């Protein structure tokens, strides 16, 4: 009988960490509460960027919206927003990834504001020019100020968790 030994390689550990972050970001939309899901997803984006790099953060940011749409968790009128939500996540990851080593909080703050502004402006444009039916205010609001709050909350959660796992912030 042969025994196979699994060794901890740097790539293997990174892959396992990536898989955990990916699983959390995919599972979070099933909570169906923006003020819970949003901070979780944003925290995962910040943490994955800090621990695995910008590329991993962007890739992880692609999936929660796709899963939400596929599972019917995103309101149907917001389905045209999926590419913009993905771009908003990429803006958050890129901004944070570039600024976090200079100043963690500057990175979180600017990333949150830029994501919020991008989603608010792009959703306003799409809703006003392409969606021909009146949308309920709660659906419209999903792409407004809650985006800023959930991105900032995700940054706070990420800061705490990064301190706990002793990753330099």
N, C-alpha and C positions, 0 to 999 in steps of 0.2 A: 504494500500500500504506500502510495506516494503522499507526502505532505507538501502542501504548497504554502510557502511563507509570504505573507504580504508585508512589504516594508513601507514605512512612511516616507514617501518621497515628497519633495516640495510641491511638485505638480499634482500629486495625488491629494495632498492636503488642501491645496487651492481648489481643486475640482470638487472635493467634498464640501468645502465651505460655500462655494458657488451654488452647489445643489441645494444646500440648506436655505440660502438666501432666496433662491429661485422658488423653492417650495413655499416659503413664507409669503413671498409676493404673489404667488398664484392662489394661495389659500385665503389671503386677506379679503379679496372682494366678496367672498361668500358670507362675510359678516353682514353685509348689506347696510352698513351705517357709515356714511361718509366721514364722520368725525372720529371713527375708530379705524376704518380701513385706510383713510388718507394718511394719518400719522404713521401707521405701520408700514405702508408701502414707501413713504418718503424716508422713514428711518432706515429701511432696508437699502434704499438707494444711496443714502449718505454713508452707511456702514460698508456696503459693498465697494463703494468708490474709495473709501479710506483704506480698506484692507486688501482689495483685489485690483483696484485701478479703475480708470475712467471707462475703458472698454467693457469691463464686466458690469459696471453700473448702467451703462447705456443698454446693454443687452438685457439685463434684468428689468429695466424700465419699459421695455417693449412689451413684455408679456402680460402684466396685470390687466391692461385695457383689452387686449385680445381675449383673455379668459373671461373677463366681464361681459364682453359682447357675445361670445360663444355660449356662455352659460345663461344668457338672458338677464344678467344682473345690472346691466347698464340700460337706463331708460331708452326705448327705441328712438325717440326724437334726438338723442345724443349720439347715435351711432355714427353720423358724419363727423363727429368730433374725435374719433379714435386716432386718426393720424396726428391731430393737433395735441392730444393728450400724450401720445408717444413723444412728439417733439418737445412738449413741455417738460417731460421727464428727462429728456436728453439735455435740455437747457439747464435744468437743475443739476444734473450730474456733471456736465462740463464746467459750469461756473464754480460749483463747489470743488471739483477736482483741481482746478487751476488755483483757487484762492485758499484752500484749507491749510496749506503749509505756512502761508503768510499769516493768516488769522482765521481760525476755525469759525468764529462767529460772523466775521465779515463774509466768509464763504457761504454760510447758512443763510444769512440775511439777504445778501444779493441774489443768491440762487432762488430763494423763496419768492422774492419780489419779482424777479424776471420771469419765473414760471407763472406766477399769478398774472402778471401783465400780459404775457403771451396768450394764456388761455382765456383771459377775460376779453382781450381784443379780438382774438380769432373767433371765439364763440359769438361775440356780438355781431361780427361781420357775417358769419354763417347763418345765425338766427335771423338777422335782418334782411339778408339778400337771397337766401336759398331755401329756407324752411317757410313754406307758405301757410302753415297753420299756426294759430296762437298756441304758445306753450305755457303750461302752468308755471307760475313764478318759482316754485321749489326746484323745478328742473333747470330753469334759467340760472337760478342762484348757485347751482352746483358748480358752475364754471366761474363764479365770481369770488367774493371774499373768502369763502371756505377754502379755496385753493391756497391762499396765503396762510391762513390759520393752520391748516393741516401740514403744510410744508415746514413752517416754523416749529410746530409741535414735533414733527419727525426729526428735526434737527436737535431738539432738546433730548428726545429719547435716544438718538444716536450718540450724542455727547456722553450721556450717562452710561450707555452700554459699552462704548469705546473705552471709557475710564475703567469700567469693571473688568473688561478683557485686556486692559493695559496696552491699548493701541494709542500711540501718540496722536493727540488732537491738534 
